[in-house]
Amino acid sequence: MESLGRFPDPFLEEIAGQPAALRRAGAAVADQLSVLERLAGERGKPVAFTGMGSSYHACYPAVTTLASAGASATMVDAAELLHFRRPALGPDALLVAVSQSGRSAEVVRLVEAVLEPERRPVVAAVTNGVDNPVAGGADLVIETRAGDELGPSTMSFAAALVALSAVARVLGGETPARAMEGVAADVEACAAVAERLLAFPVDEAMRLSEWLAGRASLVVLGRGGARAAAEMGALTLKEAARFPAESLESAQFRHGPLELAGPDLAAVVIATEVETRPLDLGLAADLSRAGAAVLVVTDGTVEPEPQVEVIATGPLHRLLSPAVAVIPLQLLAWRLAVERGRRPGTFTVAAKVTTVE
């Protein structure tokens, strides 16, 4: 493998680069006060968040936060919005288009399509850089400054969460200055926990592989904003290791898929939402009793449950906690790729940026 100092390959280096990416994105928010002030002028409008892949998944915490506070906030992936639901976007709406590259086919086409003068919503873009079609077609642009990234989304996902946390705070009623202060504090808390989880990445990745113990079925479960981590974890396992992991909303898993529980199943439960943490921990316990291998990632206190592995992050804000909760799944994906003889994080069928619909 190509040597990169203390990292054996670029993908592991990018995983380990997330604390720095979080801080860069936090600094970017601080530099974009004028953009946040313009965004504050759009408060009260129905807001639709959209994107594809990891950019779409990053929207869960912002939408959950705004909707739980009574705002009219929804999320629809850009393909569905483009082809089937675009008439719902009118001049009284705000569209938050998230695209890390700013070049994803469906998001580009959607931004172009909604520019019809008679029904044009306000478009706010969240992108990694501003020299791209999505940013070029938007009224407001919040740059994440995630930096260059070769493999599946790691740093760019974390940075998008930071930018979207600022969006959610401002649209939720905080002054832009107050939002910046909150984002800065949340970023530092998350970056510190991420550094702890990534202190010995190779050792931790091997431990997670031992937990999986060769099982071929893995499900990642989460609710609310935690769905960002669950969806991203499963996506990264598929992209980086070609491992067929699936993500489901935790409650949905009980409605039929629970029948999969048994010795052949591995389940990761992201239990970071305070409203539903007891339910998620109860599901984890039930899965373990059925013989499944269970890993719980939580920011709360967990009573020891036999045969359940626990990774505790400590309390983190809902808007950014998925950036930390997904790290164990990224490390597992890296290790599985190594064990399968793959160069971790490289694309052979898909591509880093999807420019064809």
C-alpha positions in Angstrom: 0.0 0.0 0.0 1.0 3.6 -0.5 2.6 5.0 2.7 1.4 8.3 4.0 3.5 8.7 7.2 1.5 7.2 10.1 -1.4 6.1 7.8 -1.2 3.1 5.4 -3.5 4.6 2.8 -5.4 7.8 1.9 -8.8 6.6 3.2 -7.6 6.1 6.7 -5.9 9.4 6.6 -9.1 11.1 5.6 -11.0 9.3 8.4 -8.4 10.6 10.8 -8.6 14.0 9.3 -12.1 14.7 10.5 -11.3 16.6 13.7 -9.4 19.1 11.6 -12.2 19.2 9.0 -14.7 20.0 11.7 -12.6 22.8 12.9 -12.0 24.2 9.4 -15.8 24.1 8.8 -16.3 25.9 12.1 -13.9 28.6 11.1 -15.7 28.8 7.7 -19.0 29.5 9.5 -17.3 32.3 11.5 -16.1 33.8 8.3 -19.5 33.8 6.7 -21.5 36.0 9.1 -22.9 38.1 6.2 -24.3 35.0 4.6 -26.0 33.9 7.8 -27.5 37.4 8.2 -29.0 37.1 4.7 -30.3 33.6 5.6 -32.0 35.0 8.7 -34.2 37.1 6.4 -35.7 33.8 5.1 -37.0 32.7 8.5 -40.6 31.6 8.6 -40.7 30.1 5.1 -41.3 26.4 4.5 -37.9 25.0 4.0 -37.0 21.9 2.0 -33.6 20.3 2.4 -32.3 18.2 -0.5 -29.2 16.4 -1.7 -28.0 13.0 -2.8 -26.0 10.3 -1.0 -24.0 11.6 1.9 -25.1 15.2 1.3 -28.7 14.1 1.7 -28.0 12.1 4.9 -26.3 15.1 6.4 -29.7 16.9 6.4 -31.3 14.7 9.0 -30.1 16.6 12.1 -31.0 20.0 10.8 -34.5 18.9 9.7 -35.1 17.0 13.0 -34.0 20.1 15.0 -36.2 22.5 13.1 -39.2 20.3 12.9 -39.1 19.5 16.6 -39.2 23.2 17.2 -42.3 23.6 15.2 -40.8 24.8 11.9 -42.1 23.6 8.5 -38.9 21.7 7.6 -38.8 18.6 5.3 -36.2 16.7 3.4 -36.6 15.1 0.0 -33.8 13.6 -2.1 -33.0 15.7 -5.2 -34.1 13.0 -7.7 -37.5 12.7 -6.2 -37.9 16.5 -5.9 -36.7 17.1 -9.4 -39.0 14.6 -11.2 -42.0 14.3 -9.0 -42.3 16.9 -6.3 -40.9 20.1 -7.7 -44.4 21.8 -8.1 -44.5 21.9 -4.3 -41.7 24.5 -4.4 -43.0 28.0 -4.9 -41.8 31.5 -4.4 -42.6 31.4 -0.7 -40.3 28.5 -0.1 -36.6 28.1 0.9 -34.6 25.3 -0.8 -31.4 24.2 1.0 -29.4 22.3 -1.6 -26.5 20.3 -0.2 -23.8 19.0 -2.5 -20.3 18.5 -1.4 -18.9 18.7 -4.9 -21.6 21.1 -6.2 -21.7 18.8 -9.3 -24.0 15.9 -8.4 -26.3 15.4 -11.4 -29.7 15.6 -9.8 -28.9 18.6 -7.5 -27.4 20.5 -10.5 -30.5 19.8 -12.6 -32.9 20.7 -9.7 -31.2 24.0 -9.0 -31.4 24.8 -12.8 -35.0 23.7 -12.9 -36.2 25.9 -10.0 -34.8 29.1 -11.5 -38.0 29.7 -13.4 -38.8 33.3 -12.5 -42.5 32.9 -11.9 -42.2 30.2 -9.3 -38.6 30.6 -8.0 -37.9 29.7 -4.4 -34.9 31.1 -2.6 -32.0 28.7 -3.0 -29.3 28.3 -0.3 -26.4 26.0 -1.3 -24.1 24.2 1.1 -21.0 23.1 -0.9 -17.3 22.4 -0.4 -16.0 25.3 -2.4 -17.9 27.9 -4.5 -16.6 27.2 -8.0 -19.3 24.8 -9.0 -22.8 24.8 -10.7 -24.9 24.4 -7.6 -23.2 27.3 -5.8 -23.4 29.3 -9.1 -27.1 28.9 -9.3 -27.9 29.7 -5.6 -28.9 32.9 -4.0 -26.9 32.1 -0.8 -23.8 29.9 -0.5 -22.4 28.5 2.7 -19.0 27.0 2.0 -17.9 24.0 4.2 -14.1 24.1 3.4 -13.8 20.4 4.0 -10.7 20.3 1.8 -9.7 17.8 -0.8 -11.1 14.3 -0.4 -10.4 11.2 -2.5 -12.4 8.4 -0.9 -16.0 8.0 0.4 -17.3 11.0 2.3 -15.7 11.4 5.7 -14.3 14.9 6.1 -16.9 16.4 3.7 -19.8 14.8 5.6 -18.5 16.2 8.9 -18.0 19.6 7.4 -21.5 19.6 5.9 -23.0 18.9 9.3 -21.2 21.9 10.7 -22.6 24.2 7.9 -26.1 22.8 8.3 -25.9 23.3 12.0 -25.4 27.0 11.4 -28.4 26.9 9.0 -30.6 25.2 11.5 -29.7 27.6 14.3 -30.3 30.7 12.2 -33.6 29.4 10.7 -34.6 28.3 14.2 -34.5 31.9 15.5 -30.9 32.4 16.8 -29.2 35.6 15.8 -26.3 34.9 13.3 -23.8 35.9 16.0 -25.3 33.6 18.6 -25.4 30.8 16.0 -21.7 31.2 15.3 -20.9 31.0 19.0 -23.0 27.8 19.4 -21.5 26.2 16.3 -18.0 27.0 17.6 -18.6 25.4 21.0 -20.3 22.3 19.4 -17.4 21.9 16.9 -14.8 21.9 19.5 -16.7 19.4 21.7 -17.2 17.0 18.7 -13.6 17.4 17.5 -12.2 16.5 20.9 -14.3 13.3 21.1 -13.4 12.5 17.5 -9.7 12.8 18.4 -10.3 10.4 21.3 -12.0 7.8 19.1 -9.3 8.1 16.4 -6.3 8.0 18.8 -5.4 4.5 17.7 -7.4 4.0 14.5 -5.8 0.7 13.3 -6.3 -1.0 16.7 -9.8 0.2 17.0 -10.6 -0.9 13.5 -9.3 -4.4 14.2 -11.3 -4.6 17.4 -14.5 -3.7 15.5 -13.7 -6.4 12.9 -13.4 -8.9 15.7 -16.8 -7.8 17.0 -18.3 -8.4 13.6 -16.7 -11.9 13.6 -17.2 -12.6 9.9 -21.0 -12.1 9.9 -22.3 -11.3 6.5 -25.4 -9.4 7.6 -25.1 -6.0 9.2 -27.8 -3.4 9.9 -27.3 0.1 11.2 -30.2 1.6 13.2 -31.0 5.1 14.3 -33.7 7.7 14.8 -34.1 11.4 14.3 -30.9 13.2 13.7 -29.0 9.9 14.4 -30.2 8.6 11.1 -27.5 10.7 9.5 -24.9 8.5 11.2 -26.8 5.3 10.5 -27.3 6.0 6.8 -23.7 7.2 6.4 -22.3 4.2 8.2 -24.1 1.8 5.9 -23.2 3.8 2.8 -19.5 3.9 3.8 -19.4 0.1 4.3 -20.9 -0.4 0.9 -18.6 2.1 -0.8 -15.4 1.4 0.9 -15.6 -2.3 1.5 -18.3 -3.5 -0.8 -20.0 -4.9 2.4 -23.8 -5.1 2.0 -24.8 -3.2 5.1 -28.2 -1.6 5.4 -29.6 1.2 7.4 -33.2 1.4 8.8 -35.0 3.7 11.1 -34.9 1.9 14.5 -38.7 1.7 15.0 -39.2 0.4 11.4 -36.8 -2.5 12.2 -39.4 -3.9 14.6 -42.0 -4.0 11.9 -40.8 -7.1 10.1 -37.0 -7.0 9.8 -36.7 -8.0 13.5 -37.2 -11.5 12.2 -33.6 -11.3 11.0 -32.4 -11.2 14.6 -30.1 -14.2 15.5 -26.5 -15.4 15.5 -26.0 -14.5 11.8 -26.9 -10.8 12.3 -24.7 -7.9 13.5 -26.5 -4.7 14.5 -25.2 -1.2 15.2 -27.6 0.9 17.2 -27.0 4.7 17.2 -28.7 5.7 20.4 -27.9 9.4 20.6 -31.4 10.9 20.6 -32.5 11.6 24.2 -36.2 11.3 23.4 -35.8 7.8 22.2 -32.6 6.5 23.8 -34.5 4.1 26.2 -36.3 2.6 23.2 -33.1 2.2 21.2 -31.3 0.6 24.1 -34.3 -1.7 24.6 -34.1 -2.8 21.0 -30.3 -3.4 21.3 -31.0 -5.6 24.4 -33.7 -7.6 22.5 -31.4 -8.1 19.5 -28.6 -9.3 21.8 -30.9 -11.7 23.6 -31.8 -13.1 20.2 -28.2 -13.9 19.6 -27.2 -11.0 17.4 -23.8 -9.2 17.7 -24.8 -5.7 18.9 -22.8 -2.5 19.1 -24.3 0.6 20.7 -23.0 4.1 20.0 -24.5 6.5 22.5 -23.9 9.8 24.1 -25.7 8.8 27.3 -25.1 6.5 30.2 -25.8 2.8 29.5 -26.4 0.1 32.0 -24.2 -2.9 31.2 -26.0 -5.4 29.0 -24.3 -8.8 28.5 -22.9 -9.3 25.0 -23.5 -5.7 24.0 -20.5 -3.6 23.0 -20.8 0.1 23.9 -19.0 3.1 22.5 -19.8 6.2 24.6 -19.2 9.6 23.1 -20.4 11.7 26.0 -23.1 14.4 25.5 -22.9 16.1 22.1 -25.3 18.5 20.3 -27.8 16.7 18.1 -26.7 18.8 15.1 -23.2 17.5 15.1 -23.2 14.2 17.0 -23.5 12.1 13.8 -20.0 13.3 12.8 -18.7 11.4 15.8 -21.2 8.5 15.9 -20.3 7.4 12.4 -16.6 7.0 13.1 -16.7 3.4 14.3 -18.4 2.4 11.1 -15.9 4.2 9.0 -13.1 2.4 10.8 -14.9 -0.9 10.4 -15.3 -0.2 6.6 -11.6 0.5 6.3 -10.6 -2.7 8.1 -13.0 -4.9 6.1 -11.6 -3.4 2.9 -8.1 -4.4 4.0 -9.2 -7.9 5.0 -10.8 -8.4 1.6 -7.7 -7.3 -0.3 -9.2 -4.1 -1.5 -7.5 -0.7 -1.6 -9.6 1.1 1.0 -11.8 3.9 -0.2 -11.2 3.5 -3.9 -14.0 3.4 -6.5 -14.1 0.8 -9.2 -17.7 0.9 -10.4 -19.1 4.1 -9.0 -17.3 7.4 -8.8 -16.5 10.0 -6.1 -18.9 12.5 -7.8 -22.0 11.2 -9.6 -22.5 13.3 -12.6 -24.8 11.0 -14.5 -28.4 10.5 -13.4 
